[in-house]
Amino acid sequence: MPKGFHILTVTHKQTNLNKIGAFVIPNAEGEVLKSFLENLKVQFNLKELMYVPTCNRVIYFLYTHSNVDEVFITDFFQTINPTLNAEFIGEEVVHYMGYHSLEHLFRVSSSVESLVVGEREILRQLREGYDKSLNWNLTGHNIRLAMDGAVIAAKDVYSNTRIGEKPVSVVSLAIEQLMKCELPTDARILMVGAGQTNNLVTKFLVKYNYSNVTIFNRTIEKAQNIATRLNGTALSLSDLKNHEGGFDCMIVCTGATQAIINKDLYQKLLNGEITQKVVIDLAIPNNVEADVVEHFNVNHIEIDGLKLLAKENLAFRQKEVTKVEVLLERHLEEFEITYRQRQITRAMQNVPTEIKAVKEHAMTEVFKKDIESLDENARLLLERMMTYMEKKCIGIPMKAAKSVAS
Ligand SMILES: NC(=O)c1ccc[n+]([C@@H]2O[C@H](COP(=O)([O-])OP(=O)(O)OC[C@H]3O[C@@H](n4cnc5c(N)ncnc54)[C@H](OP(=O)(O)O)[C@@H]3O)[C@@H](O)[C@H]2O)c1
């Protein structure tokens, strides 16, 4: 088993999301973060260190021959955040070592440890954390090999299981439903609200080339930001009641706690049209009054239905975890073999030079006088034999090492 690997982590699985921040290196970016990590590496006698903070986990991936025990872990996190007490650290930090740290890394990269199982964002975050640590010379060949293995395993998981297949975010699901309506790309879309959720919706509208979008928002600047991305029109929310262009689809999502679209306003916005309209309401509570759905010809896509769908899809992804675990087991076995081979290859890398040096020493020192007494032909034969022996001697330990490693 690869020794020396350790992961110290705090994750959403055992810790409240708002407490995870206490285990992240505080207020540190760029050079400040770099020198903080460099100091940690020296202070705790780490050969390698990789740091990955995300919003629902923080990972410290270490390679060290130090004894990583309770005292080490307490000291480590109190260096990061002196306000943390030992008991809290003991409760929240999970320590994986050796094989288990690699297993955890592979599981994280394949998203089975994620809050939303099957999301690929974590792989990007891991790679970003690794690249940063590598560029700052915090990591070496051990963490490089582990990360290579984790990335290969994750790619295999995403391509050969259905773990990331069904959407689980409300916005992706809403867009999936919208696409089923097969509206043309020049369909008239009214978007109400320009917060985070509608910004995500915008990403998809851009992706699917919707080109006729009017955005209404209380703060016009935010509507303008979205309009720019969609080449659309930004208007103030107060202008909504004056809109006369009709619509094919309405996407409503604001933080208002009362309905924004009531029966009268909807009637007005229809502008006399009677064809079915798509109404997407992503707000909690709903921003489109229940009466609107009852009285008009509406294809209604709303958050409660989407949440149910998200739950079903998440359950589907969860079922894939068993398949993922079988794949990961195989990748971990392969990693162990590769890792052992690389360790031996590294240990053997000086063998050729050392054998050459033995030969040189024999020829030029130990047997110098004997060789001088030989005739030319005998000397050449001896040299050829020595070169032959040198090559064969290099091959023997390499071959033996490979057979031991596999
Ligand atoms: N974020 C999510 O993942 C998510 C997912 C599903 C549903 N939701 C729901 O979506 C709604 C909006 O969430 P968000 O994350 O997009 O919020 P957000 O980023 O805070 O944006 C809120 C939006 O609502 C507008 N707004 C707030 N109060 C309003 C009021 N009284 N009248 C008119 N407009 C008002 C804001 O206008 P200004 O720009 O003028 O402030 C802004 O456009 C909430 O009901 C939330 O529960 C959110």
The ligand as a Gaussian input file, in Angstrom:
#p B3LYP/6-31G(d) Opt

LIG

0 1
 N      -30.536000      30.333000      -6.640000
 C      -31.105000      29.163000      -6.804000
 O      -30.432000      28.132000      -6.932000
 C      -32.610000      29.047000      -6.928000
 C      -33.133000      27.908000      -7.463000
 C      -34.488000      27.834000      -7.621000
 C      -35.307000      28.872000      -7.246000
 N      -34.798000      29.960000      -6.688000
 C      -35.725000      31.029000      -6.318000
 O      -35.588000      32.026000      -7.292000
 C      -35.904000      33.299000      -6.742000
 C      -34.796000      34.266000      -7.072000
 O      -33.590000      33.678000      -6.663000
 P      -32.191000      34.252000      -7.124000
 O      -31.164000      33.321000      -6.585000
 O      -32.218000      34.501000      -8.580000
 O      -32.180000      35.611000      -6.300000
 P      -31.229000      36.872000      -6.411000
 O      -29.980000      36.583000      -7.134000
 O      -31.187000      37.449000      -5.054000
 O      -32.092000      37.852000      -7.321000
 C      -33.338000      38.275000      -6.914000
 C      -34.059000      38.887000      -8.100000
 O      -35.383000      39.166000      -7.718000
 C      -35.625000      40.560000      -7.809000
 N      -36.465000      40.935000      -6.684000
 C      -36.231000      40.738000      -5.369000
 N      -37.258000      41.187000      -4.644000
 C      -38.149000      41.693000      -5.516000
 C      -39.426000      42.297000      -5.357000
 N      -40.000000      42.451000      -4.174000
 N      -40.080000      42.685000      -6.462000
 C      -39.519000      42.525000      -7.680000
 N      -38.322000      41.974000      -7.896000
 C      -37.653000      41.554000      -6.809000
 C      -34.256000      41.199000      -7.750000
 O      -34.317000      42.443000      -8.368000
 P      -33.137000      43.536000      -8.151000
 O      -32.092000      43.147000      -9.115000
 O      -33.787000      44.814000      -8.452000
 O      -32.718000      43.385000      -6.720000
 C      -33.439000      40.174000      -8.574000
 O      -33.697000      40.285000      -9.940000
 C      -36.142000      33.038000      -5.269000
 O      -37.552000      32.902000      -5.070000
 C      -35.465000      31.715000      -5.027000
 O      -36.042000      31.019000      -3.955000
 C      -33.455000      30.098000      -6.552000

